[in-house]
Every structure is written in C-alpha cells, then in structure tokens.
Amino acid sequence: MNRKLTLSLDSKAVDFANAFFKRYNKPISKIVESYFIELKEQNTTELPKDLEELYGIFEGVDAPDKKELRKMFHEKSGY
C-alpha cells in the first residue's frame, strides 16, 4: 500500500532531483523510496561511534534526577 509523504527540500536539491528524473526517467518518489529501502537494509543496530562510547556509563548507577542535574550544572557553571 502506498502512502503520501511531503518533503521540504532546498531549491538546489529540487533542481537536482528534477534533472536526475529527466536524465534517468525515474520518478523522484521512486528514487527517495529506493534510498530509504537501502538505509533500512544497512545494519541499523549499530550505534554511532560517539554514542557507543557513552553506552552503559550509568549501568549499575542511579542516574541523578532533573533537579540534581540542574543543581550540578549551576554549581559548575556559576549561574
């Protein structure tokens, strides 16, 4: 079942998409669909490197609540 999706793109991206369509005679919606299918098929279970480094840092430790975090921030920043 197909559903509609509205995209807002930079005008240069739209111009490129239209030129691509004309060159390859492939509807823009199919190009976007193919791209998303390709992304889905990639291994999406891996975390980005910067998040991977943070993963599990609170394991076994109670994370501070919002009030405590704010207090720590204000004490550290001098606000």
Biopython code that builds the backbone (N, CA, C, O; Angstrom):
import numpy as np
from Bio.PDB.StructureBuilder import StructureBuilder

atoms = [
    (1, "MET", "N", (0.839, -1.176, 0.000)),
    (1, "MET", "CA", (0.000, 0.000, 0.000)),
    (1, "MET", "C", (0.887, 1.243, 0.000)),
    (1, "MET", "O", (1.758, 1.375, 0.860)),
    (2, "ASN", "N", (0.687, 2.126, -0.920)),
    (2, "ASN", "CA", (1.443, 3.368, -0.989)),
    (2, "ASN", "C", (0.778, 4.443, -0.159)),
    (2, "ASN", "O", (-0.448, 4.528, -0.087)),
    (3, "ARG", "N", (1.613, 5.270, 0.473)),
    (3, "ARG", "CA", (1.133, 6.415, 1.244)),
    (3, "ARG", "C", (1.896, 7.647, 0.793)),
    (3, "ARG", "O", (2.988, 7.541, 0.236)),
    (4, "LYS", "N", (1.318, 8.813, 1.035)),
    (4, "LYS", "CA", (1.961, 10.055, 0.626)),
    (4, "LYS", "C", (2.915, 10.542, 1.701)),
    (4, "LYS", "O", (2.696, 10.329, 2.893)),
    (5, "LEU", "N", (3.975, 11.201, 1.257)),
    (5, "LEU", "CA", (4.951, 11.824, 2.127)),
    (5, "LEU", "C", (5.312, 13.164, 1.509)),
    (5, "LEU", "O", (5.692, 13.234, 0.340)),
    (6, "THR", "N", (5.194, 14.221, 2.289)),
    (6, "THR", "CA", (5.545, 15.546, 1.797)),
    (6, "THR", "C", (6.947, 15.885, 2.264)),
    (6, "THR", "O", (7.259, 15.755, 3.448)),
    (7, "LEU", "N", (7.787, 16.317, 1.347)),
    (7, "LEU", "CA", (9.162, 16.688, 1.671)),
    (7, "LEU", "C", (9.368, 18.169, 1.402)),
    (7, "LEU", "O", (8.840, 18.713, 0.433)),
    (8, "SER", "N", (10.120, 18.801, 2.245)),
    (8, "SER", "CA", (10.560, 20.174, 2.014)),
    (8, "SER", "C", (12.055, 20.130, 1.786)),
    (8, "SER", "O", (12.812, 19.698, 2.655)),
    (9, "LEU", "N", (12.479, 20.579, 0.614)),
    (9, "LEU", "CA", (13.887, 20.499, 0.248)),
    (9, "LEU", "C", (14.400, 21.857, -0.201)),
    (9, "LEU", "O", (13.638, 22.718, -0.639)),
    (10, "ASP", "N", (15.688, 22.022, -0.083)),
    (10, "ASP", "CA", (16.371, 23.198, -0.604)),
    (10, "ASP", "C", (16.114, 23.264, -2.110)),
    (10, "ASP", "O", (16.032, 22.231, -2.775)),
    (11, "SER", "N", (15.991, 24.460, -2.635)),
    (11, "SER", "CA", (15.661, 24.599, -4.061)),
    (11, "SER", "C", (16.718, 23.957, -4.959)),
    (11, "SER", "O", (16.385, 23.434, -6.022)),
    (12, "LYS", "N", (17.979, 23.988, -4.550)),
    (12, "LYS", "CA", (19.029, 23.349, -5.353)),
    (12, "LYS", "C", (18.846, 21.833, -5.371)),
    (12, "LYS", "O", (19.110, 21.185, -6.384)),
    (13, "ALA", "N", (18.395, 21.270, -4.253)),
    (13, "ALA", "CA", (18.142, 19.829, -4.199)),
    (13, "ALA", "C", (16.975, 19.462, -5.106)),
    (13, "ALA", "O", (17.001, 18.426, -5.770)),
    (14, "VAL", "N", (15.956, 20.309, -5.133)),
    (14, "VAL", "CA", (14.802, 20.069, -6.001)),
    (14, "VAL", "C", (15.226, 20.143, -7.467)),
    (14, "VAL", "O", (14.824, 19.308, -8.277)),
    (15, "ASP", "N", (16.033, 21.140, -7.804)),
    (15, "ASP", "CA", (16.535, 21.263, -9.182)),
    (15, "ASP", "C", (17.336, 20.028, -9.576)),
    (15, "ASP", "O", (17.184, 19.511, -10.683)),
    (16, "PHE", "N", (18.192, 19.554, -8.665)),
    (16, "PHE", "CA", (18.975, 18.360, -8.936)),
    (16, "PHE", "C", (18.064, 17.150, -9.129)),
    (16, "PHE", "O", (18.265, 16.357, -10.049)),
    (17, "ALA", "N", (17.056, 17.010, -8.251)),
    (17, "ALA", "CA", (16.137, 15.872, -8.341)),
    (17, "ALA", "C", (15.400, 15.879, -9.681)),
    (17, "ALA", "O", (15.238, 14.837, -10.317)),
    (18, "ASN", "N", (14.963, 17.049, -10.096)),
    (18, "ASN", "CA", (14.261, 17.144, -11.388)),
    (18, "ASN", "C", (15.184, 16.805, -12.548)),
    (18, "ASN", "O", (14.770, 16.133, -13.493)),
    (19, "ALA", "N", (16.438, 17.265, -12.486)),
    (19, "ALA", "CA", (17.401, 16.942, -13.544)),
    (19, "ALA", "C", (17.691, 15.441, -13.550)),
    (19, "ALA", "O", (17.818, 14.834, -14.614)),
    (20, "PHE", "N", (17.794, 14.848, -12.363)),
    (20, "PHE", "CA", (18.035, 13.411, -12.249)),
    (20, "PHE", "C", (16.877, 12.636, -12.858)),
    (20, "PHE", "O", (17.078, 11.655, -13.574)),
    (21, "PHE", "N", (15.652, 13.093, -12.562)),
    (21, "PHE", "CA", (14.456, 12.459, -13.111)),
    (21, "PHE", "C", (14.479, 12.494, -14.637)),
    (21, "PHE", "O", (14.228, 11.488, -15.299)),
    (22, "LYS", "N", (14.783, 13.658, -15.173)),
    (22, "LYS", "CA", (14.802, 13.789, -16.628)),
    (22, "LYS", "C", (15.874, 12.905, -17.263)),
    (22, "LYS", "O", (15.656, 12.310, -18.319)),
    (23, "ARG", "N", (17.027, 12.826, -16.611)),
    (23, "ARG", "CA", (18.136, 12.046, -17.172)),
    (23, "ARG", "C", (17.861, 10.549, -17.134)),
    (23, "ARG", "O", (18.122, 9.845, -18.110)),
    (24, "TYR", "N", (17.334, 10.056, -16.008)),
    (24, "TYR", "CA", (17.155, 8.618, -15.841)),
    (24, "TYR", "C", (15.713, 8.155, -15.988)),
    (24, "TYR", "O", (15.431, 6.959, -15.915)),
    (25, "ASN", "N", (14.803, 9.096, -16.195)),
    (25, "ASN", "CA", (13.380, 8.791, -16.382)),
    (25, "ASN", "C", (12.847, 7.915, -15.234)),
    (25, "ASN", "O", (12.117, 6.947, -15.445)),
    (26, "LYS", "N", (13.237, 8.292, -14.041)),
    (26, "LYS", "CA", (12.796, 7.564, -12.856)),
    (26, "LYS", "C", (12.112, 8.575, -11.929)),
    (26, "LYS", "O", (12.719, 9.587, -11.579)),
    (27, "PRO", "N", (10.875, 8.325, -11.529)),
    (27, "PRO", "CA", (10.157, 9.288, -10.680)),
    (27, "PRO", "C", (10.907, 9.573, -9.380)),
    (27, "PRO", "O", (11.520, 8.683, -8.791)),
    (28, "ILE", "N", (10.848, 10.808, -8.955)),
    (28, "ILE", "CA", (11.534, 11.222, -7.739)),
    (28, "ILE", "C", (11.077, 10.387, -6.547)),
    (28, "ILE", "O", (11.888, 10.038, -5.690)),
    (29, "SER", "N", (9.806, 10.068, -6.485)),
    (29, "SER", "CA", (9.301, 9.266, -5.365)),
    (29, "SER", "C", (9.980, 7.891, -5.325)),
    (29, "SER", "O", (10.248, 7.363, -4.246)),
    (30, "LYS", "N", (10.257, 7.311, -6.503)),
    (30, "LYS", "CA", (10.934, 6.012, -6.549)),
    (30, "LYS", "C", (12.398, 6.132, -6.122)),
    (30, "LYS", "O", (12.944, 5.224, -5.496)),
    (31, "ILE", "N", (13.024, 7.254, -6.465)),
    (31, "ILE", "CA", (14.409, 7.488, -6.060)),
    (31, "ILE", "C", (14.481, 7.580, -4.534)),
    (31, "ILE", "O", (15.342, 6.959, -3.911)),
    (32, "VAL", "N", (13.577, 8.355, -3.939)),
    (32, "VAL", "CA", (13.545, 8.518, -2.484)),
    (32, "VAL", "C", (13.208, 7.185, -1.817)),
    (32, "VAL", "O", (13.823, 6.818, -0.816)),
    (33, "GLU", "N", (12.242, 6.469, -2.365)),
    (33, "GLU", "CA", (11.859, 5.171, -1.824)),
    (33, "GLU", "C", (13.053, 4.205, -1.839)),
    (33, "GLU", "O", (13.308, 3.513, -0.853)),
    (34, "SER", "N", (13.772, 4.164, -2.951)),
    (34, "SER", "CA", (14.943, 3.288, -3.062)),
    (34, "SER", "C", (15.992, 3.641, -2.017)),
    (34, "SER", "O", (16.614, 2.760, -1.424)),
    (35, "TYR", "N", (16.182, 4.934, -1.798)),
    (35, "TYR", "CA", (17.166, 5.379, -0.814)),
    (35, "TYR", "C", (16.783, 4.908, 0.589)),
    (35, "TYR", "O", (17.636, 4.413, 1.326)),
    (36, "PHE", "N", (15.514, 5.056, 0.964)),
    (36, "PHE", "CA", (15.075, 4.635, 2.287)),
    (36, "PHE", "C", (15.149, 3.111, 2.451)),
    (36, "PHE", "O", (15.490, 2.615, 3.524)),
    (37, "ILE", "N", (14.833, 2.388, 1.398)),
    (37, "ILE", "CA", (14.947, 0.923, 1.461)),
    (37, "ILE", "C", (16.407, 0.531, 1.658)),
    (37, "ILE", "O", (16.712, -0.386, 2.421)),
    (38, "GLU", "N", (17.304, 1.227, 0.970)),
    (38, "GLU", "CA", (18.723, 0.965, 1.116)),
    (38, "GLU", "C", (19.195, 1.245, 2.548)),
    (38, "GLU", "O", (19.970, 0.473, 3.112)),
    (39, "LEU", "N", (18.725, 2.343, 3.124)),
    (39, "LEU", "CA", (19.073, 2.664, 4.511)),
    (39, "LEU", "C", (18.566, 1.594, 5.472)),
    (39, "LEU", "O", (19.256, 1.213, 6.418)),
    (40, "LYS", "N", (17.355, 1.118, 5.217)),
    (40, "LYS", "CA", (16.756, 0.098, 6.076)),
    (40, "LYS", "C", (17.561, -1.192, 6.028)),
    (40, "LYS", "O", (17.717, -1.869, 7.044)),
    (41, "GLU", "N", (18.069, -1.532, 4.859)),
    (41, "GLU", "CA", (18.797, -2.780, 4.688)),
    (41, "GLU", "C", (20.196, -2.736, 5.296)),
    (41, "GLU", "O", (20.799, -3.778, 5.556)),
    (42, "GLN", "N", (20.712, -1.522, 5.523)),
    (42, "GLN", "CA", (22.007, -1.412, 6.181)),
    (42, "GLN", "C", (21.839, -1.811, 7.639)),
    (42, "GLN", "O", (20.726, -1.798, 8.163)),
    (43, "ASN", "N", (22.908, -2.156, 8.278)),
    (43, "ASN", "CA", (22.856, -2.573, 9.673)),
    (43, "ASN", "C", (22.550, -1.353, 10.539)),
    (43, "ASN", "O", (23.444, -0.560, 10.836)),
    (44, "THR", "N", (21.305, -1.205, 10.938)),
    (44, "THR", "CA", (20.902, -0.055, 11.723)),
    (44, "THR", "C", (20.969, -0.321, 13.221)),
    (44, "THR", "O", (20.594, 0.543, 14.015)),
    (45, "THR", "N", (21.442, -1.505, 13.625)),
    (45, "THR", "CA", (21.533, -1.811, 15.042)),
    (45, "THR", "C", (22.805, -1.235, 15.659)),
    (45, "THR", "O", (22.916, -1.167, 16.883)),
    (46, "GLU", "N", (23.746, -0.829, 14.847)),
    (46, "GLU", "CA", (24.979, -0.253, 15.366)),
    (46, "GLU", "C", (24.760, 1.205, 15.747)),
    (46, "GLU", "O", (24.103, 1.962, 15.032)),
    (47, "LEU", "N", (25.322, 1.577, 16.878)),
    (47, "LEU", "CA", (25.235, 2.963, 17.324)),
    (47, "LEU", "C", (26.348, 3.775, 16.686)),
    (47, "LEU", "O", (27.418, 3.241, 16.395)),
    (48, "PRO", "N", (26.105, 5.072, 16.463)),
    (48, "PRO", "CA", (27.207, 5.924, 16.012)),
    (48, "PRO", "C", (28.338, 5.894, 17.040)),
    (48, "PRO", "O", (28.085, 5.703, 18.230)),
    (49, "LYS", "N", (29.561, 6.079, 16.600)),
    (49, "LYS", "CA", (30.745, 5.949, 17.450)),
    (49, "LYS", "C", (30.650, 6.799, 18.718)),
    (49, "LYS", "O", (30.970, 6.315, 19.804)),
    (50, "ASP", "N", (30.214, 8.065, 18.598)),
    (50, "ASP", "CA", (30.158, 8.926, 19.780)),
    (50, "ASP", "C", (29.132, 8.433, 20.793)),
    (50, "ASP", "O", (29.339, 8.575, 21.998)),
    (51, "LEU", "N", (28.017, 7.849, 20.318)),
    (51, "LEU", "CA", (27.030, 7.294, 21.238)),
    (51, "LEU", "C", (27.494, 5.973, 21.820)),
    (51, "LEU", "O", (27.193, 5.651, 22.969)),
    (52, "GLU", "N", (28.219, 5.218, 21.031)),
    (52, "GLU", "CA", (28.722, 3.926, 21.501)),
    (52, "GLU", "C", (29.646, 4.116, 22.706)),
    (52, "GLU", "O", (29.644, 3.305, 23.632)),
    (53, "GLU", "N", (30.437, 5.198, 22.683)),
    (53, "GLU", "CA", (31.344, 5.482, 23.789)),
    (53, "GLU", "C", (30.585, 5.794, 25.080)),
    (53, "GLU", "O", (31.078, 5.528, 26.177)),
    (54, "LEU", "N", (29.378, 6.363, 24.940)),
    (54, "LEU", "CA", (28.585, 6.719, 26.113)),
    (54, "LEU", "C", (27.707, 5.569, 26.599)),
    (54, "LEU", "O", (27.226, 5.592, 27.732)),
    (55, "TYR", "N", (27.499, 4.579, 25.762)),
    (55, "TYR", "CA", (26.584, 3.497, 26.083)),
    (55, "TYR", "C", (27.005, 2.793, 27.370)),
    (55, "TYR", "O", (28.144, 2.346, 27.503)),
    (56, "GLY", "N", (26.084, 2.702, 28.298)),
    (56, "GLY", "CA", (26.308, 1.963, 29.535)),
    (56, "GLY", "C", (27.011, 2.719, 30.643)),
    (56, "GLY", "O", (27.342, 2.120, 31.666)),
    (57, "ILE", "N", (27.255, 4.024, 30.479)),
    (57, "ILE", "CA", (28.006, 4.733, 31.513)),
    (57, "ILE", "C", (27.250, 4.819, 32.835)),
    (57, "ILE", "O", (27.865, 4.984, 33.888)),
    (58, "PHE", "N", (25.926, 4.708, 32.792)),
    (58, "PHE", "CA", (25.148, 4.741, 34.028)),
    (58, "PHE", "C", (24.738, 3.345, 34.489)),
    (58, "PHE", "O", (23.943, 3.201, 35.418)),
    (59, "GLU", "N", (25.275, 2.331, 33.847)),
    (59, "GLU", "CA", (24.909, 0.969, 34.208)),
    (59, "GLU", "C", (25.327, 0.679, 35.648)),
    (59, "GLU", "O", (26.485, 0.872, 36.022)),
    (60, "GLY", "N", (24.369, 0.214, 36.449)),
    (60, "GLY", "CA", (24.645, -0.100, 37.850)),
    (60, "GLY", "C", (24.686, 1.112, 38.749)),
    (60, "GLY", "O", (24.937, 0.988, 39.948)),
    (61, "VAL", "N", (24.439, 2.292, 38.185)),
    (61, "VAL", "CA", (24.454, 3.529, 38.961)),
    (61, "VAL", "C", (23.128, 4.234, 38.751)),
    (61, "VAL", "O", (22.631, 4.318, 37.628)),
    (62, "ASP", "N", (22.558, 4.737, 39.830)),
    (62, "ASP", "CA", (21.326, 5.509, 39.685)),
    (62, "ASP", "C", (21.664, 6.853, 39.050)),
    (62, "ASP", "O", (22.512, 7.595, 39.546)),
    (63, "ALA", "N", (20.989, 7.149, 37.953)),
    (63, "ALA", "CA", (21.200, 8.436, 37.293)),
    (63, "ALA", "C", (20.537, 9.520, 38.126)),
    (63, "ALA", "O", (19.451, 9.307, 38.667)),
    (64, "PRO", "N", (21.178, 10.689, 38.239)),
    (64, "PRO", "CA", (20.574, 11.770, 39.025)),
    (64, "PRO", "C", (19.289, 12.262, 38.373)),
    (64, "PRO", "O", (19.134, 12.197, 37.154)),
    (65, "ASP", "N", (18.371, 12.754, 39.197)),
    (65, "ASP", "CA", (17.126, 13.280, 38.634)),
    (65, "ASP", "C", (17.370, 14.682, 38.076)),
    (65, "ASP", "O", (18.465, 15.229, 38.208)),
    (66, "LYS", "N", (16.336, 15.261, 37.449)),
    (66, "LYS", "CA", (16.478, 16.564, 36.793)),
    (66, "LYS", "C", (16.939, 17.645, 37.753)),
    (66, "LYS", "O", (17.826, 18.433, 37.426)),
    (67, "LYS", "N", (16.339, 17.684, 38.940)),
    (67, "LYS", "CA", (16.695, 18.729, 39.900)),
    (67, "LYS", "C", (18.167, 18.635, 40.289)),
    (67, "LYS", "O", (18.856, 19.651, 40.385)),
    (68, "GLU", "N", (18.634, 17.434, 40.509)),
    (68, "GLU", "CA", (20.031, 17.235, 40.878)),
    (68, "GLU", "C", (20.959, 17.626, 39.727)),
    (68, "GLU", "O", (22.005, 18.237, 39.950)),
    (69, "LEU", "N", (20.575, 17.273, 38.496)),
    (69, "LEU", "CA", (21.384, 17.651, 37.336)),
    (69, "LEU", "C", (21.455, 19.162, 37.184)),
    (69, "LEU", "O", (22.520, 19.710, 36.898)),
    (70, "ARG", "N", (20.319, 19.844, 37.375)),
    (70, "ARG", "CA", (20.303, 21.311, 37.287)),
    (70, "ARG", "C", (21.203, 21.921, 38.355)),
    (70, "ARG", "O", (21.970, 22.844, 38.080)),
    (71, "LYS", "N", (21.105, 21.403, 39.567)),
    (71, "LYS", "CA", (21.927, 21.905, 40.667)),
    (71, "LYS", "C", (23.404, 21.736, 40.337)),
    (71, "LYS", "O", (24.199, 22.651, 40.553)),
    (72, "MET", "N", (23.775, 20.567, 39.812)),
    (72, "MET", "CA", (25.165, 20.302, 39.444)),
    (72, "MET", "C", (25.621, 21.249, 38.350)),
    (72, "MET", "O", (26.739, 21.762, 38.385)),
    (73, "PHE", "N", (24.744, 21.480, 37.372)),
    (73, "PHE", "CA", (25.078, 22.368, 36.262)),
    (73, "PHE", "C", (25.316, 23.782, 36.765)),
    (73, "PHE", "O", (26.312, 24.412, 36.409)),
    (74, "HIS", "N", (24.398, 24.287, 37.600)),
    (74, "HIS", "CA", (24.516, 25.653, 38.094)),
    (74, "HIS", "C", (25.731, 25.830, 38.995)),
    (74, "HIS", "O", (26.379, 26.877, 38.970)),
    (75, "GLU", "N", (26.034, 24.834, 39.774)),
    (75, "GLU", "CA", (27.221, 24.905, 40.630)),
    (75, "GLU", "C", (28.487, 24.926, 39.790)),
    (75, "GLU", "O", (29.427, 25.663, 40.086)),
    (76, "LYS", "N", (28.508, 24.117, 38.745)),
    (76, "LYS", "CA", (29.695, 24.015, 37.899)),
    (76, "LYS", "C", (29.874, 25.249, 37.021)),
    (76, "LYS", "O", (30.996, 25.706, 36.801)),
    (77, "SER", "N", (28.750, 25.790, 36.514)),
    (77, "SER", "CA", (28.846, 26.901, 35.577)),
    (77, "SER", "C", (28.847, 28.262, 36.269)),
    (77, "SER", "O", (29.157, 29.275, 35.644)),
    (78, "GLY", "N", (28.501, 28.289, 37.551)),
    (78, "GLY", "CA", (28.498, 29.550, 38.282)),
    (78, "GLY", "C", (27.245, 30.384, 38.086)),
    (78, "GLY", "O", (27.239, 31.572, 38.407)),
    (79, "TYR", "N", (26.188, 29.785, 37.567)),
    (79, "TYR", "CA", (24.929, 30.521, 37.368)),
    (79, "TYR", "C", (24.108, 30.518, 38.630)),
    (79, "TYR", "O", (23.017, 31.087, 38.658)),
]
sb = StructureBuilder()
sb.init_structure("model")
sb.init_model(0)
sb.init_chain("A")
sb.init_seg("    ")
for serial, (resi, resn, name, xyz) in enumerate(atoms, 1):
    if name == "N":
        sb.init_residue(resn, " ", resi, " ")
    sb.init_atom(name, np.array(xyz, "f"), 0.0, 1.0, " ", f" {name:<3s}", serial, name[0])
structure = sb.get_structure()
